[in-house]
């Protein structure tokens, strides 16, 4: 359903450090970068599906209240590793890894990136 997602940043280098570390446990890697954007994708995909960008209109990037990007994780250990890497690289806690009440196997962690954008990693597989 989704082709790609963009997340705004006011400091592309700070964002690169955060996203390189936080997305690695989920199998996403930096595939493209220039002066205004960084693209991340899975190894098997031909596209970057997550872009971290400086806003096109050149105004400051702002966060959306109620907005969040949820990223698929292969395992609960990957969710844990995402959370730890995010916090170690400038992210802030929005919900430690654990089961959530959405269904029996919904294991998730929630963080904010250094710009305040909310992200989660979710594993819906049994342990």
Buried (B, 14 or more C-beta within 10 A) or exposed (E): EEEEEBBBBBBBEBBBBBBBBBBBBBBBBBBEBEEEBBBBBBEEEEEBBBBBBBBEEEEEBEBEEEEEBEBBBEEBBBBBBBBBBBBEBBBEEBEEBEEBEEEEBEBBBBBBBBBBBBBBBBBEEEE
